[in-house]
Amino acid sequence: MRIKKCRCTSIFAYIIVLVLTITTAPGCSSRNIETVKVRIGYEAILSDYTFFVAYENGYFEDEGLDVEVIKFNTTNEQLLALLSGQVDMIPNSSMALLLSAEVEHPGRFTVFMAHGDLGNKILVRNDSSITSIEQLSEAKIGTFPGTTMFTYANISLAPYFNLSKFPTIIGMQPPNLVEALTSGQVDAIYAVEPIVSVAIQRVGAREIMNNPLGNIMSPFTGGASVLRKKFVDEHPDESAAIIRAMNRAVDYIRENDSESRAILAKYTGFENELLQSSTLGYIWKLDEIDRDAIQRLAEILADAGVVEEEVDTANWYYLTDN
């Protein structure tokens, strides 16, 4: 007897072909989404250290991310771009700016990494007669421009001076600080890296106080890496991939100090030799962040009037179940 061939095999083969055709059609993927471009806004500054290492070492590519990098000249411009949706991640923004942004535009970003204790000192000329912080009473101290650093200087120096004898704090652009010190325009400078190393190594400036920011809190958690909240909500997989790449960079920095500093020199334009001896501070991954410290800073800056109102930072942080 001749057995009649079953049509099941041909039907099953047709289904397989149909499925393959659908899943490999242009614009489709196994995740059923189009490739998402991740826009990262950065500055050529030491605080963007982790990003430079992740970018140089190809960690974003390893995660399959299509990254577009956009350079900004100031931290203010960088954060405004994030708030307006022009970029999706910024490697570091100051806590003061983030707190002010939260007051004016609540819920626009989420924190996934923190940065702090960048080397900071008060320096005088090597030939200065000043040998202690108390001798700066009624003196002129140069520091970075803007309300934030002015406030930090006033708070951190308050224990040493009566109000009537308080030094005059003068804000000026970072490249001018060393010249102002050497020319006698100011008696001292209150600076952070790399200006600290530039002043010490190139003009022989002398330290009279190390880590004045530690008088505000120690460690001083001065900045954070943030993602645009809408991007996180719409692209959770890409957001998690960005954080994995940045965390991988932190591990590399901790295990390869000299090589990491060389990468930082490449992207910031500072001499490698200068950065090899600079104090670059701490980097905290999400599960390492001292969230109470950030809340304390929010209270300090609100009390000082830098931020219009006290911000509850409890809901700032990236949720791992996004």
Secondary structure, 3 states (H helix, E strand, C coil): CCCCCCCHHHHHHHHHHHHHHHHCCCCCCCCCCCCCEEEEEECCCHHHHHHHHHHHCCHHHHCCCEEEEEECCCHHHHHHHHHCCCCCEEEEEEHHHHHHHHHHCCCCEEEEEEEECCCEEEEECCCCCCCCHHHHCCCEEEECCCHHHHHHHHHHHHHHCCHHHCCEEEECCHHHHHHHHHHCCCCEEEEECCHHHHHHHHHCCEEEEECHHHHCCCCCCCEEEEEEHHHHHHCHHHHHHHHHHHHHHHHHHHHCHHHHHHHHHHHHCCCHHHHHCCCCCEEEEHHHCCHHHHHHHHHHHHHCCCCCCCCCCCCCECCCCC
